[in-house]
Amino acid sequence: MEHYWGYEARGALCYLPHYETPVRFGDENEYPYIFSEYRSRLNREGRSANLPLYQEMKDVDPGDEPWDDVLKINPADMKDLGLEDGDEIEVESVQGKITVTAKGWEGTRPGVVIKCYGQGHWAFGHVAAADYEKAKPRGGNDNEILPVAYDRISGNTARHGGVAREKITKVKSSKSASASAAAATAEAAEAAGSTQATQATEATEEARA
């Protein structure tokens, strides 16, 4: 079917309410899941990610988790993908890919995955980033997987309407992720203990001197 700047309609019909076949970026066989994003009740313009209160209260948005960035997936799709809540996953479109956490949620229909906009910062601050010094983001930036598409009449970016298709790959199971987190905590505690021991030794030597 011939398209005119992305529209099927011609003439004055372009400016009147009418049906258009949805535009999706990505082959359905390779990218089977339609991606949709939304704005948090507490983070409408993406400016609150560096506030501890926002991260702590992320679950005011149904299905979200505090201090995390989840991709909400229908439980039937979770089963097909062999995923469990808490699994680390890679979400990839024709535009790019991000790494987030899988979350089974009945609030989305099969074949459609949903994610909140506003995470994935690495230079916004110590709260917004998972590790500010190492430029490690907390979650994923939706803009990295959203193709550049514009509504030709209004000029607005077309990003909320499911223009991107995604494929989902498990990176790490929730159990492995928990074990890694526990190991990191133990390592940090050990490092802290070594630092305290060194400081105690230095203090003792200074006292003797």
DRENVEXPA-287802 format. One record per atom (N, C-alpha, C, O): x, y, z; atom name. Coordinates in steps of 0.2 Angstrom, whole numbers, plus 5000, padded with zeros to 4 digits. Layout:
! residues N
SITE   xx   yy   zz atome
SITE    X    Y    Z    CA
...
! end
This chain:
! residues 209
SITE   xx   yy   zz atome
SITE 5004 4994 5000     N
SITE 5000 5000 5000    CA
SITE 5004 5006 5000     C
SITE 5009 5007 5004     O
SITE 5003 5011 4996     N
SITE 5007 5017 4995    CA
SITE 5005 5022 5001     C
SITE 5000 5022 5004     O
SITE 5011 5025 5004     N
SITE 5010 5029 5010    CA
SITE 5013 5036 5008     C
SITE 5017 5037 5004     O
SITE 5010 5041 5011     N
SITE 5012 5048 5010    CA
SITE 5014 5051 5016     C
SITE 5010 5052 5021     O
SITE 5021 5051 5017     N
SITE 5024 5054 5023    CA
SITE 5022 5049 5029     C
SITE 5021 5052 5035     O
SITE 5021 5043 5028     N
SITE 5019 5039 5033    CA
SITE 5011 5038 5034     C
SITE 5009 5034 5038     O
SITE 5007 5041 5030     N
SITE 5000 5041 5030    CA
SITE 4997 5037 5024     C
SITE 5000 5038 5019     O
SITE 4992 5033 5026     N
SITE 4988 5030 5020    CA
SITE 4983 5034 5017     C
SITE 4981 5034 5011     O
SITE 4980 5039 5021     N
SITE 4975 5043 5019    CA
SITE 4977 5049 5014     C
SITE 4983 5050 5014     O
SITE 4973 5051 5010     N
SITE 4975 5056 5005    CA
SITE 4970 5062 5006     C
SITE 4964 5062 5008     O
SITE 4972 5068 5003     N
SITE 4968 5074 5003    CA
SITE 4966 5076 5010     C
SITE 4970 5076 5015     O
SITE 4960 5079 5011     N
SITE 4957 5082 5017    CA
SITE 4956 5076 5022     C
SITE 4956 5078 5028     O
SITE 4956 5070 5020     N
SITE 4955 5065 5025    CA
SITE 4960 5064 5030     C
SITE 4960 5062 5035     O
SITE 4966 5066 5028     N
SITE 4972 5066 5032    CA
SITE 4971 5070 5038     C
SITE 4974 5069 5044     O
SITE 4967 5076 5038     N
SITE 4966 5080 5044    CA
SITE 4959 5079 5047     C
SITE 4958 5082 5052     O
SITE 4956 5073 5046     N
SITE 4950 5071 5049    CA
SITE 4951 5064 5053     C
SITE 4955 5061 5051     O
SITE 4947 5063 5058     N
SITE 4948 5057 5061    CA
SITE 4947 5051 5057     C
SITE 4942 5050 5053     O
SITE 4952 5046 5056     N
SITE 4951 5040 5052    CA
SITE 4956 5035 5055     C
SITE 4960 5036 5059     O
SITE 4955 5029 5052     N
SITE 4959 5024 5054    CA
SITE 4966 5023 5050     C
SITE 4965 5024 5044     O
SITE 4971 5022 5053     N
SITE 4978 5021 5050    CA
SITE 4981 5014 5052     C
SITE 4980 5013 5058     O
SITE 4984 5011 5048     N
SITE 4987 5005 5050    CA
SITE 4993 5006 5054     C
SITE 4997 5011 5052     O
SITE 4994 5004 5060     N
SITE 4999 5006 5065    CA
SITE 5006 5004 5062     C
SITE 5007 4999 5058     O
SITE 5010 5009 5063     N
SITE 5017 5009 5061    CA
SITE 5021 5006 5066     C
SITE 5022 5008 5072     O
SITE 5025 5000 5065     N
SITE 5029 4997 5070    CA
SITE 5036 4996 5067     C
SITE 5037 4994 5061     O
SITE 5041 4998 5070     N
SITE 5048 4997 5068    CA
SITE 5051 4991 5071     C
SITE 5051 4989 5077     O
SITE 5053 4986 5066     N
SITE 5056 4980 5068    CA
SITE 5051 4974 5065     C
SITE 5045 4975 5066     O
SITE 5054 4969 5062     N
SITE 5050 4963 5060    CA
SITE 5047 4960 5065     C
SITE 5050 4958 5071     O
SITE 5041 4958 5065     N
SITE 5037 4954 5070    CA
SITE 5040 4948 5072     C
SITE 5040 4946 5078     O
SITE 5043 4944 5067     N
SITE 5046 4938 5069    CA
SITE 5053 4939 5073     C
SITE 5054 4934 5077     O
SITE 5056 4944 5072     N
SITE 5063 4945 5075    CA
SITE 5061 4949 5082     C
SITE 5065 4948 5087     O
SITE 5057 4953 5082     N
SITE 5055 4958 5087    CA
SITE 5047 4957 5089     C
SITE 5043 4961 5087     O
SITE 5046 4951 5093     N
SITE 5039 4950 5093    CA
SITE 5035 4954 5098     C
SITE 5028 4953 5098     O
SITE 5038 4958 5102     N
SITE 5034 4962 5108    CA
SITE 5034 4969 5106     C
SITE 5039 4972 5105     O
SITE 5028 4972 5107     N
SITE 5026 4979 5106    CA
SITE 5028 4982 5112     C
SITE 5026 4981 5118     O
SITE 5032 4988 5112     N
SITE 5034 4991 5117    CA
SITE 5030 4998 5118     C
SITE 5029 5001 5114     O
SITE 5028 4999 5125     N
SITE 5024 5005 5126    CA
SITE 5027 5008 5133     C
SITE 5029 5004 5137     O
SITE 5028 5014 5133     N
SITE 5030 5017 5139    CA
SITE 5025 5022 5142     C
SITE 5020 5024 5139     O
SITE 5026 5024 5148     N
SITE 5022 5029 5152    CA
SITE 5026 5033 5156     C
SITE 5032 5032 5158     O
SITE 5023 5039 5159     N
SITE 5026 5043 5164    CA
SITE 5023 5041 5171     C
SITE 5018 5040 5172     O
SITE 5028 5041 5175     N
SITE 5026 5040 5182    CA
SITE 5022 5046 5185     C
SITE 5023 5051 5183     O
SITE 5018 5044 5190     N
SITE 5014 5049 5194    CA
SITE 5019 5054 5197     C
SITE 5017 5060 5198     O
SITE 5025 5052 5199     N
SITE 5029 5056 5203    CA
SITE 5035 5059 5199     C
SITE 5040 5063 5201     O
SITE 5035 5057 5192     N
SITE 5041 5059 5188    CA
SITE 5039 5061 5181     C
SITE 5042 5058 5176     O
SITE 5035 5065 5180     N
SITE 5032 5067 5174    CA
SITE 5037 5068 5168     C
SITE 5036 5066 5163     O
SITE 5042 5073 5170     N
SITE 5046 5075 5165    CA
SITE 5053 5072 5166     C
SITE 5058 5074 5163     O
SITE 5054 5066 5170     N
SITE 5060 5063 5171    CA
SITE 5065 5067 5175     C
SITE 5071 5065 5174     O
SITE 5063 5071 5179     N
SITE 5068 5075 5183    CA
SITE 5068 5073 5190     C
SITE 5072 5076 5194     O
SITE 5065 5068 5192     N
SITE 5065 5066 5199    CA
SITE 5069 5060 5201     C
SITE 5069 5058 5206     O
SITE 5073 5057 5196     N
SITE 5076 5051 5197    CA
SITE 5082 5052 5202     C
SITE 5084 5047 5205     O
SITE 5084 5058 5203     N
SITE 5090 5059 5208    CA
SITE 5087 5060 5215     C
SITE 5091 5062 5219     O
SITE 5081 5059 5216     N
SITE 5078 5060 5223    CA
SITE 5076 5054 5226     C
SITE 5073 5050 5223     O
SITE 5079 5052 5232     N
SITE 5078 5046 5235    CA
SITE 5071 5045 5237     C
SITE 5068 5039 5236     O
SITE 5067 5050 5238     N
SITE 5060 5049 5239    CA
SITE 5056 5046 5233     C
SITE 5052 5041 5234     O
SITE 5058 5048 5227     N
SITE 5055 5045 5221    CA
SITE 5057 5038 5220     C
SITE 5052 5034 5219     O
SITE 5063 5036 5221     N
SITE 5065 5029 5220    CA
SITE 5062 5025 5225     C
SITE 5060 5019 5224     O
SITE 5061 5027 5231     N
SITE 5058 5024 5237    CA
SITE 5050 5022 5236     C
SITE 5048 5017 5238     O
SITE 5047 5027 5232     N
SITE 5040 5027 5231    CA
SITE 5038 5025 5224     C
SITE 5032 5026 5222     O
SITE 5042 5022 5220     N
SITE 5041 5020 5213    CA
SITE 5035 5015 5213     C
SITE 5032 5015 5207     O
SITE 5033 5012 5218     N
SITE 5028 5007 5217    CA
SITE 5021 5010 5218     C
SITE 5016 5007 5218     O
SITE 5021 5017 5218     N
SITE 5014 5020 5218    CA
SITE 5012 5019 5211     C
SITE 5005 5020 5209     O
SITE 5016 5018 5206     N
SITE 5014 5016 5199    CA
SITE 5013 5009 5199     C
SITE 5017 5005 5200     O
SITE 5007 5006 5198     N
SITE 5005 4999 5198    CA
SITE 5010 4995 5194     C
SITE 5011 4996 5188     O
SITE 5013 4990 5198     N
SITE 5018 4985 5194    CA
SITE 5025 4987 5195     C
SITE 5029 4983 5194     O
SITE 5026 4993 5197     N
SITE 5033 4996 5198    CA
SITE 5036 4993 5204     C
SITE 5032 4991 5209     O
SITE 5043 4994 5205     N
SITE 5046 4992 5211    CA
SITE 5051 4997 5213     C
SITE 5054 5000 5209     O
SITE 5051 4998 5220     N
SITE 5056 5003 5223    CA
SITE 5063 5002 5221     C
SITE 5065 4996 5221     O
SITE 5067 5007 5219     N
SITE 5074 5007 5218    CA
SITE 5076 5002 5212     C
SITE 5081 4998 5212     O
SITE 5071 5001 5207     N
SITE 5072 4996 5202    CA
SITE 5069 4999 5195     C
SITE 5066 5004 5196     O
SITE 5071 4996 5190     N
SITE 5068 4998 5183    CA
SITE 5065 4992 5180     C
SITE 5069 4988 5177     O
SITE 5059 4991 5180     N
SITE 5056 4984 5178    CA
SITE 5053 4985 5171     C
SITE 5050 4990 5169     O
SITE 5053 4980 5167     N
SITE 5049 4979 5161    CA
SITE 5043 4975 5163     C
SITE 5044 4969 5165     O
SITE 5037 4977 5162     N
SITE 5031 4973 5164    CA
SITE 5029 4969 5159     C
SITE 5027 4972 5153     O
SITE 5029 4963 5160     N
SITE 5027 4958 5155    CA
SITE 5021 4954 5157     C
SITE 5021 4952 5163     O
SITE 5017 4952 5152     N
SITE 5011 4948 5154    CA
SITE 5014 4941 5156     C
SITE 5018 4938 5154     O
SITE 5011 4938 5162     N
SITE 5013 4932 5164    CA
SITE 5013 4926 5159     C
SITE 5018 4922 5160     O
SITE 5009 4926 5154     N
SITE 5009 4921 5149    CA
SITE 5016 4922 5145     C
SITE 5019 4917 5143     O
SITE 5017 4928 5143     N
SITE 5024 4929 5140    CA
SITE 5030 4928 5144     C
SITE 5035 4925 5142     O
SITE 5029 4929 5151     N
SITE 5035 4927 5155    CA
SITE 5036 4920 5155     C
SITE 5042 4917 5155     O
SITE 5031 4916 5155     N
SITE 5031 4909 5155    CA
SITE 5034 4906 5148     C
SITE 5039 4902 5148     O
SITE 5032 4909 5142     N
SITE 5035 4907 5136    CA
SITE 5042 4909 5135     C
SITE 5046 4906 5132     O
SITE 5044 4915 5139     N
SITE 5051 4917 5138    CA
SITE 5056 4913 5144     C
SITE 5062 4914 5144     O
SITE 5053 4909 5148     N
SITE 5056 4906 5153    CA
SITE 5059 4911 5158     C
SITE 5064 4910 5161     O
SITE 5055 4916 5160     N
SITE 5057 4921 5165    CA
SITE 5054 4921 5171     C
SITE 5048 4918 5172     O
SITE 5057 4923 5176     N
SITE 5054 4924 5183    CA
SITE 5055 4931 5185     C
SITE 5059 4935 5183     O
SITE 5051 4934 5190     N
SITE 5052 4940 5193    CA
SITE 5059 4941 5195     C
SITE 5061 4937 5199     O
SITE 5062 4947 5194     N
SITE 5068 4948 5196    CA
SITE 5074 4946 5191     C
SITE 5080 4948 5192     O
SITE 5072 4943 5186     N
SITE 5078 4941 5181    CA
SITE 5080 4947 5178     C
SITE 5076 4952 5176     O
SITE 5087 4947 5176     N
SITE 5090 4953 5173    CA
SITE 5089 4951 5165     C
SITE 5091 4946 5163     O
SITE 5086 4956 5161     N
SITE 5085 4955 5154    CA
SITE 5087 4960 5150     C
SITE 5088 4966 5152     O
SITE 5089 4958 5144     N
SITE 5091 4963 5139    CA
SITE 5085 4964 5134     C
SITE 5082 4960 5131     O
SITE 5083 4971 5133     N
SITE 5077 4973 5129    CA
SITE 5080 4976 5123     C
SITE 5084 4981 5123     O
SITE 5079 4973 5117     N
SITE 5082 4976 5111    CA
SITE 5077 4978 5105     C
SITE 5073 4974 5104     O
SITE 5078 4983 5102     N
SITE 5074 4985 5096    CA
SITE 5079 4987 5090     C
SITE 5085 4985 5091     O
SITE 5076 4989 5085     N
SITE 5081 4991 5079    CA
SITE 5085 4997 5081     C
SITE 5090 4998 5077     O
SITE 5083 5000 5086     N
SITE 5087 5007 5088    CA
SITE 5092 5005 5092     C
SITE 5098 5008 5092     O
SITE 5092 5001 5097     N
SITE 5097 4999 5102    CA
SITE 5094 4994 5107     C
SITE 5089 4991 5106     O
SITE 5098 4994 5113     N
SITE 5096 4989 5118    CA
SITE 5098 4992 5125     C
SITE 5102 4996 5126     O
SITE 5094 4990 5130     N
SITE 5095 4992 5137    CA
SITE 5094 4985 5141     C
SITE 5092 4980 5139     O
SITE 5097 4986 5147     N
SITE 5096 4980 5152    CA
SITE 5092 4983 5158     C
SITE 5093 4988 5161     O
SITE 5087 4979 5160     N
SITE 5082 4980 5165    CA
SITE 5080 4974 5169     C
SITE 5083 4969 5168     O
SITE 5075 4974 5173     N
SITE 5073 4969 5177    CA
SITE 5066 4966 5174     C
SITE 5061 4971 5173     O
SITE 5065 4960 5174     N
SITE 5058 4957 5172    CA
SITE 5053 4957 5177     C
SITE 5055 4956 5183     O
SITE 5047 4959 5176     N
SITE 5042 4959 5181    CA
SITE 5035 4956 5178     C
SITE 5033 4959 5173     O
SITE 5033 4951 5180     N
SITE 5026 4948 5177    CA
SITE 5021 4952 5180     C
SITE 5020 4954 5186     O
SITE 5016 4955 5176     N
SITE 5011 4959 5177    CA
SITE 5005 4958 5173     C
SITE 5006 4959 5167     O
SITE 4999 4957 5176     N
SITE 4993 4955 5172    CA
SITE 4990 4962 5169     C
SITE 4985 4961 5166     O
SITE 4993 4968 5171     N
SITE 4990 4974 5168    CA
SITE 4992 4975 5161     C
SITE 4989 4980 5158     O
SITE 4996 4971 5158     N
SITE 4997 4972 5151    CA
SITE 4995 4966 5147     C
SITE 4995 4960 5150     O
SITE 4993 4967 5141     N
SITE 4990 4961 5137    CA
SITE 4996 4957 5134     C
SITE 5002 4960 5134     O
SITE 4995 4951 5133     N
SITE 5000 4947 5130    CA
SITE 5003 4950 5123     C
SITE 4999 4953 5119     O
SITE 5009 4950 5122     N
SITE 5012 4953 5116    CA
SITE 5014 4960 5117     C
SITE 5017 4963 5112     O
SITE 5012 4963 5123     N
SITE 5014 4970 5124    CA
SITE 5018 4971 5130     C
SITE 5016 4968 5136     O
SITE 5024 4974 5130     N
SITE 5028 4975 5136    CA
SITE 5028 4983 5138     C
SITE 5028 4987 5133     O
SITE 5028 4984 5144     N
SITE 5027 4991 5147    CA
SITE 5033 4993 5151     C
SITE 5035 4989 5156     O
SITE 5035 4999 5151     N
SITE 5041 5002 5155    CA
SITE 5040 5009 5157     C
SITE 5038 5013 5152     O
SITE 5041 5011 5163     N
SITE 5041 5018 5165    CA
SITE 5047 5022 5162     C
SITE 5052 5019 5161     O
SITE 5045 5028 5160     N
SITE 5050 5033 5157    CA
SITE 5054 5036 5163     C
SITE 5051 5037 5168     O
SITE 5060 5037 5162     N
SITE 5064 5041 5167    CA
SITE 5070 5038 5171     C
SITE 5073 5042 5174     O
SITE 5071 5032 5170     N
SITE 5077 5029 5173    CA
SITE 5083 5028 5167     C
SITE 5082 5031 5162     O
SITE 5088 5025 5169     N
SITE 5094 5024 5165    CA
SITE 5099 5030 5165     C
SITE 5103 5030 5161     O
SITE 5098 5034 5170     N
SITE 5103 5040 5171    CA
SITE 5110 5037 5173     C
SITE 5110 5033 5177     O
SITE 5115 5040 5171     N
SITE 5122 5038 5173    CA
SITE 5126 5044 5175     C
SITE 5131 5043 5178     O
SITE 5124 5050 5174     N
SITE 5127 5056 5176    CA
SITE 5123 5062 5179     C
SITE 5125 5067 5179     O
SITE 5117 5059 5181     N
SITE 5112 5064 5184    CA
SITE 5113 5065 5191     C
SITE 5111 5070 5194     O
SITE 5117 5060 5195     N
SITE 5118 5061 5202    CA
SITE 5119 5054 5205     C
SITE 5118 5049 5202     O
SITE 5121 5054 5211     N
SITE 5122 5048 5215    CA
SITE 5116 5043 5216     C
SITE 5117 5037 5217     O
SITE 5110 5046 5216     N
SITE 5104 5042 5217    CA
SITE 5102 5040 5210     C
SITE 5100 5034 5210     O
SITE 5102 5044 5205     N
SITE 5099 5042 5199    CA
SITE 5103 5036 5196     C
SITE 5100 5032 5192     O
SITE 5110 5037 5197     N
SITE 5114 5031 5194    CA
SITE 5115 5026 5199     C
SITE 5115 5027 5205     O
SITE 5116 5020 5197     N
SITE 5118 5014 5201    CA
SITE 5125 5015 5204     C
SITE 5126 5013 5210     O
SITE 5129 5017 5200     N
SITE 5136 5019 5202    CA
SITE 5138 5025 5199     C
SITE 5141 5025 5193     O
SITE 5138 5031 5202     N
SITE 5139 5037 5199    CA
SITE 5146 5038 5197     C
SITE 5148 5040 5191     O
SITE 5151 5036 5201     N
SITE 5158 5036 5200    CA
SITE 5160 5032 5193     C
SITE 5165 5034 5190     O
SITE 5157 5026 5192     N
SITE 5158 5022 5187    CA
SITE 5154 5023 5181     C
SITE 5154 5019 5176     O
SITE 5149 5028 5181     N
SITE 5145 5030 5176    CA
SITE 5140 5024 5174     C
SITE 5139 5022 5168     O
SITE 5138 5020 5179     N
SITE 5134 5014 5178    CA
SITE 5127 5016 5180     C
SITE 5125 5019 5185     O
SITE 5122 5016 5175     N
SITE 5115 5018 5175    CA
SITE 5111 5014 5180     C
SITE 5112 5008 5181     O
SITE 5106 5017 5183     N
SITE 5101 5013 5186    CA
SITE 5095 5011 5181     C
SITE 5091 5016 5180     O
SITE 5095 5005 5179     N
SITE 5090 5003 5174    CA
SITE 5092 5005 5167     C
SITE 5098 5006 5165     O
SITE 5087 5006 5163     N
SITE 5088 5008 5156    CA
SITE 5084 5014 5154     C
SITE 5079 5016 5156     O
SITE 5087 5018 5149     N
SITE 5085 5024 5146    CA
SITE 5080 5022 5140     C
SITE 5083 5019 5135     O
SITE 5074 5023 5140     N
SITE 5069 5021 5135    CA
SITE 5071 5024 5128     C
SITE 5070 5021 5123     O
SITE 5074 5030 5128     N
SITE 5076 5033 5122    CA
SITE 5081 5029 5118     C
SITE 5082 5030 5112     O
SITE 5085 5025 5121     N
SITE 5089 5021 5118    CA
SITE 5086 5015 5114     C
SITE 5089 5012 5109     O
SITE 5080 5014 5115     N
SITE 5076 5008 5111    CA
SITE 5070 5011 5107     C
SITE 5067 5007 5104     O
SITE 5070 5018 5107     N
SITE 5064 5021 5103    CA
SITE 5066 5024 5097     C
SITE 5070 5028 5097     O
SITE 5064 5021 5091     N
SITE 5066 5024 5085    CA
SITE 5064 5031 5084     C
SITE 5059 5033 5087     O
SITE 5067 5035 5080     N
SITE 5066 5042 5079    CA
SITE 5060 5042 5074     C
SITE 5060 5040 5068     O
SITE 5054 5044 5076     N
SITE 5048 5044 5072    CA
SITE 5044 5050 5074     C
SITE 5043 5052 5080     O
SITE 5041 5054 5069     N
SITE 5037 5060 5071    CA
SITE 5030 5059 5067     C
SITE 5029 5057 5062     O
SITE 5025 5062 5071     N
SITE 5019 5063 5068    CA
SITE 5020 5069 5063     C
SITE 5021 5075 5065     O
SITE 5018 5068 5056     N
SITE 5020 5073 5051    CA
SITE 5015 5079 5051     C
SITE 5016 5084 5048     O
SITE 5009 5078 5055     N
SITE 5005 5084 5055    CA
SITE 5006 5088 5061     C
SITE 5007 5095 5060     O
SITE 5007 5086 5067     N
SITE 5008 5090 5073    CA
SITE 5016 5091 5074     C
SITE 5017 5096 5077     O
SITE 5020 5087 5071     N
SITE 5027 5087 5072    CA
SITE 5029 5084 5079     C
SITE 5035 5084 5081     O
SITE 5025 5081 5083     N
SITE 5026 5078 5089    CA
SITE 5030 5071 5088     C
SITE 5029 5068 5083     O
SITE 5034 5070 5093     N
SITE 5038 5063 5092    CA
SITE 5033 5058 5094     C
SITE 5028 5058 5099     O
SITE 5033 5052 5090     N
SITE 5028 5047 5091    CA
SITE 5032 5041 5095     C
SITE 5035 5037 5093     O
SITE 5031 5042 5102     N
SITE 5035 5037 5106    CA
SITE 5030 5033 5111     C
SITE 5033 5028 5113     O
SITE 5024 5035 5113     N
SITE 5020 5032 5117    CA
SITE 5016 5027 5114     C
SITE 5013 5022 5117     O
SITE 5015 5027 5108     N
SITE 5010 5023 5104    CA
SITE 5012 5016 5102     C
SITE 5008 5013 5098     O
SITE 5018 5014 5104     N
SITE 5019 5007 5102    CA
SITE 5023 5006 5096     C
SITE 5021 5002 5092     O
SITE 5027 5011 5094     N
SITE 5030 5011 5087    CA
SITE 5036 5006 5087     C
SITE 5038 5004 5081     O
SITE 5038 5004 5092     N
SITE 5044 5000 5093    CA
SITE 5042 4993 5094     C
SITE 5038 4992 5099     O
SITE 5045 4988 5091     N
SITE 5045 4981 5093    CA
SITE 5051 4979 5096     C
SITE 5057 4982 5095     O
SITE 5051 4974 5101     N
SITE 5057 4972 5105    CA
SITE 5057 4965 5105     C
SITE 5053 4961 5104     O
SITE 5064 4963 5106     N
SITE 5065 4956 5108    CA
SITE 5068 4956 5115     C
SITE 5072 4960 5116     O
SITE 5067 4950 5118     N
SITE 5069 4950 5125    CA
SITE 5073 4944 5127     C
SITE 5072 4938 5125     O
SITE 5079 4945 5130     N
SITE 5084 4940 5131    CA
SITE 5086 4940 5139     C
SITE 5087 4945 5141     O
SITE 5086 4934 5142     N
SITE 5088 4934 5149    CA
SITE 5095 4934 5149     C
SITE 5099 4931 5146     O
SITE 5098 4939 5154     N
SITE 5105 4940 5155    CA
SITE 5107 4936 5161     C
SITE 5112 4932 5161     O
SITE 5103 4936 5166     N
SITE 5105 4933 5173    CA
SITE 5098 4932 5176     C
SITE 5094 4936 5177     O
SITE 5098 4926 5179     N
SITE 5092 4924 5183    CA
SITE 5092 4928 5190     C
SITE 5097 4930 5192     O
SITE 5086 4928 5192     N
SITE 5085 4932 5199    CA
SITE 5089 4929 5204     C
SITE 5091 4933 5208     O
SITE 5090 4922 5204     N
SITE 5094 4919 5209    CA
SITE 5101 4921 5209     C
SITE 5105 4922 5214     O
SITE 5104 4921 5202     N
SITE 5110 4923 5201    CA
SITE 5111 4930 5203     C
SITE 5117 4932 5206     O
SITE 5106 4935 5201     N
SITE 5107 4942 5203    CA
SITE 5107 4943 5210     C
SITE 5111 4947 5213     O
SITE 5103 4939 5214     N
SITE 5103 4939 5221    CA
SITE 5110 4937 5224     C
SITE 5113 4940 5229     O
SITE 5113 4932 5221     N
SITE 5119 4930 5224    CA
SITE 5125 4935 5222     C
SITE 5129 4936 5226     O
SITE 5124 4938 5216     N
SITE 5129 4943 5215    CA
SITE 5129 4949 5219     C
SITE 5134 4952 5221     O
SITE 5122 4951 5221     N
SITE 5121 4957 5225    CA
SITE 5124 4955 5232     C
SITE 5127 4959 5236     O
SITE 5123 4949 5235     N
SITE 5125 4947 5241    CA
SITE 5133 4947 5241     C
SITE 5136 4949 5246     O
SITE 5136 4944 5236     N
SITE 5143 4944 5235    CA
SITE 5146 4951 5235     C
SITE 5151 4953 5238     O
SITE 5143 4956 5232     N
SITE 5145 4963 5231    CA
SITE 5145 4966 5238     C
SITE 5149 4970 5240     O
SITE 5139 4964 5242     N
SITE 5138 4967 5249    CA
SITE 5144 4964 5253     C
SITE 5147 4968 5257     O
SITE 5145 4958 5253     N
SITE 5151 4955 5257    CA
SITE 5157 4958 5255     C
SITE 5161 4959 5260     O
SITE 5159 4959 5249     N
SITE 5165 4962 5247    CA
SITE 5166 4969 5249     C
SITE 5171 4971 5251     O
SITE 5160 4973 5249     N
SITE 5160 4980 5252    CA
SITE 5161 4980 5259     C
SITE 5165 4984 5262     O
SITE 5158 4975 5263     N
SITE 5159 4974 5270    CA
SITE 5166 4972 5272     C
SITE 5169 4975 5276     O
SITE 5169 4968 5268     N
SITE 5176 4966 5269    CA
SITE 5181 4972 5267     C
SITE 5186 4973 5271     O
SITE 5179 4976 5262     N
SITE 5183 4981 5261    CA
SITE 5183 4987 5266     C
SITE 5188 4990 5268     O
SITE 5177 4987 5269     N
SITE 5176 4992 5274    CA
SITE 5180 4990 5280     C
SITE 5183 4994 5284     O
SITE 5180 4983 5282     N
SITE 5183 4981 5287    CA
SITE 5191 4982 5287     C
SITE 5194 4983 5292     O
SITE 5193 4981 5281     N
SITE 5200 4981 5279    CA
SITE 5202 4989 5280     C
SITE 5208 4990 5283     O
SITE 5198 4993 5278     N
SITE 5199 5000 5279    CA
SITE 5200 5002 5286     C
SITE 5204 5006 5289     O
SITE 5195 4999 5290     N
SITE 5195 5001 5297    CA
SITE 5201 4998 5301     C
SITE 5204 5001 5305     O
SITE 5203 4992 5299     N
SITE 5209 4989 5302    CA
SITE 5215 4993 5300     C
SITE 5219 4994 5305     O
SITE 5216 4996 5294     N
SITE 5221 5000 5292    CA
SITE 5221 5006 5296     C
SITE 5227 5008 5299     O
SITE 5215 5009 5297     N
SITE 5215 5015 5301    CA
SITE 5217 5014 5308     C
SITE 5220 5019 5311     O
SITE 5215 5009 5311     N
SITE 5216 5007 5318    CA
SITE 5224 5006 5319     C
SITE 5227 5008 5324     O
SITE 5227 5003 5314     N
SITE 5234 5002 5314    CA
SITE 5238 5008 5314     C
SITE 5243 5009 5318     O
SITE 5236 5013 5309     N
SITE 5239 5019 5309    CA
SITE 5238 5023 5315     C
SITE 5243 5027 5317     O
SITE 5232 5023 5318     N
SITE 5231 5027 5324    CA
SITE 5235 5024 5330     C
SITE 5238 5028 5334     O
SITE 5236 5017 5330     N
SITE 5241 5015 5335    CA
SITE 5248 5017 5334     C
SITE 5251 5019 5339     O
SITE 5250 5017 5328     N
SITE 5257 5019 5327    CA
SITE 5258 5026 5328     C
SITE 5263 5028 5331     O
SITE 5253 5030 5327     N
SITE 5254 5037 5328    CA
SITE 5254 5038 5336     C
SITE 5257 5043 5339     O
SITE 5250 5034 5340     N
SITE 5250 5035 5347    CA
SITE 5256 5033 5350     C
SITE 5259 5036 5355     O
SITE 5260 5028 5347     N
SITE 5266 5026 5350    CA
SITE 5272 5031 5348     C
SITE 5276 5032 5352     O
SITE 5271 5034 5342     N
SITE 5276 5039 5340    CA
SITE 5275 5045 5345     C
SITE 5279 5050 5344     O
! end
